[in-house]
Amino acid sequence: MRLLNLGILAHVDAGKTTLTERLLFDAGVISEIGRVDDGSTQTDTLALERQRGITIRAAVVSFAIGDLTVNLIDTPGHPDFIAEVERALAVLDGAVLVISAVEGVQAQTRVLMRTLQRLRIPVIIFVNKIDRGGAGCDRVLRDISARLTPAVVAMGTARGPGTGQADWTAADGADPAFRARLTELLAERDDSLLAAYVTDDTPLSYGRLRAALADQTRRALVHPVFLGSAVTGAGIGSLTRGVAELLPAASGSPCAPAAGTVFKVDRSPAGEKIAYVRMLEGTARVRESLPYGQGSSSSKVTAISVFSGGPAPVPAESVRAGQIAQLWGLTDVRVGDRVGAPAAGQPAHYFAPPTLETVVVPARARDRAALHAALTQLAEQDPLINLRQDDVRQELLVSLYGEVQKEVIEATLADELGIAVHFRETTTICVERVTGAGMAAEFMGRDGNPFKATVGLRVDPAPAGAGMQFRLGIERGALPYSFLTAVEETSRQTLSEGLHGWRVPDCIVTLTHSGYVPPPPTGWSKYSSSASDFRYLTPLVLMTALQRAGTVVCEPVSSFRLEIPASSLTAVLTALARTGATGQEPASGQDGSWVVTGEIPAGRVHDLQQQVPGLTGGEGMLESAFARYQDVRGRPFPVRPRTDRNPLHREEYLLHVRRQV
């Protein structure tokens, strides 16, 4: 039995969830096609998904095409949930990118296609809604070629687009125009095919062209385009055959060491964690102990359910390479964890960081503890929520990609856990960069050091993206391992809040001095050093060194591309100037439009999104993505309230530590 893990991706409202329903119906998995508007679809199970008619969390369903089992992953289309999409991409063998025949290529369509191309995932394009009024098939095909990729070929012809009788006719080898287009496209990327095309007197056989099309599609070099309607079923049969023929089946040896990746975490009604795992190699079995995460955790698998061609996963004793399964028993598992041995050749996936943050406040003070537990559970399902707790102000803060996530968190807490909340104003998440070198040291018994520890640290800058690097400037073995670990771990925790309260993501911390009181021969005593001495002292030393090194606050910047009608150019450029955007000279686009590209502070993207429809008469199209961090200039550095008892103020910090001890 062959396996294919297939993603369905699209800009919101392009019809991908309806397409999922149609594929399941045609495969005999469901007896009736659910409707997004009615909230009766198989994959949109959250209450808010049904209310708003959008996909928020990735969902898995399974069906069969002949001897091929397809595990279909329905992904969110809204840009606020791009991290959920990228996590799903890590488990795909191929994808169908859905585009509306009415709206055409939209901002999120371009973002998704760029991501698929970067990850070298084979893609088939499906132009949906050819039965809708305003459908323009030729226009959309030109749009795809100009704005997504020229490496496309329409696999047939739409008849009567824009009417309820719209249909699709698949092309075949008897169509000379189609053969010519296909030959030209494939020969550009295959030297042997090009040589045969140029030198042979007889045309290339259609069988050879079809085999070359499958090969180049599987290598993500070309992208077949199918057209149809998920509502009426037009063209769906051709799309299904194209998926089975042109996309690659899952690979991996079931005999290799077990290796997989967790792309989703749910909880059962009893509260037990359920990890959705794509097995990349090997076989995992019930009652087998599996390592996961960074390798420090290991748990026994208590149950397995495998997606295998039916409407729901079925219990199984094992899951093998290529399959997707639910695993029970991995108590501390998180989204993004590796399961088993690291898989060779698997690239690390980069997720653009959330650039917004907000305070979540319970409507009832008595719900504070329950809210913390609930947000911790949500952070397990989406680690980029990055829950922070401010013990000083008794506040909980979460990271966001956009305002829609607020609604999702609010609805999830209310509907599933009965906790009513509200949010404070959204703020932009900055970072701090180290600008110089700084050293500090505290010695036992000197200068008011109350701890039985000596710690000296030096802080140096590191390139962006390098992370925090901890190095030894003392002899190995000079400090017991538990004390050394305490210094390193506490350094990482302390750097989550720099001089202005923002995370310091990239720097080099070197341990330059150390000292401790060893236990007497009879064993540990209250007069000997402990790891807590090092944990309490390290923040004081590190923040002093950071003060001497200095930091600069950097704000997130997004790149943008704005396509607008010519009549709106002046108004849009004025609005961009007000938001602090920096752009290139506008360039002429298609059909008399203008394209403006540049960069904008990430905190102003939402404002710009709100203004574009009014400025452009609803015809403007904005796409944006996180680009980099840049120094805050021309105004005082923004300050983030501290949550770490403030080691920058020695007396306040020591008072808190004494109370805690």
Secondary structure, 3 states (H helix, E strand, C coil): CEEEEEEEEECCCCCHHHHHHHHHHHCCCCCCCCCCCCCCCCCCCCHHHHHHCCCCCCEEEEEEECCEEEEEEECCCCHHHHHHHHHHHCCCCEEEEEEECCCECCHHHHHHHHHHHHCCCCEEEEEECCCCCCCCHHHHHHHHHHHCCCCEEECEEEECCCCCCCEEEECCCCCHHHHHHHHHHHHCCCHHHHHHHHHCCCCCCHHHHHHHHHHHHHCCCCEEEEECCCCCCCCHHHHHHHHHHHCCCCCCCCCCCCEEEEEEEEECCCCCEEEEEEEEECEEECCCEEEECCCCEEEECCEEEECCCCCCCEEECEEECCCEEEEECCCCCCCCCEEECCCCCCCCCCCCCCCEEEEEEECCHHHHHHHHHHHHHHHHHCHHHCCEEECCCCEEEEEECCHHHHHHHHHHHHHHHCCCEEECCCEECCEEEECCCEEEEECCCCCCCCCCEEEEEEEEECCCCCCEEEEECCCCCCCCHHHHHHHHHHHHHHCCCCCCCCECCCEEEEEEEEEECCCCCCCCCCCCCCHHHHHHHHHHHHHHHHHHHCEEEEEEEEEEEEEEEHHHHHHHHHHHHHCCCEECCCEECHHHEEEEEEEEEHHHHHHHHHHHHHHHCCCCEEEEEEEEEEECCCCCCCCCCCCCCCCCCHHHHHHHHHHHC
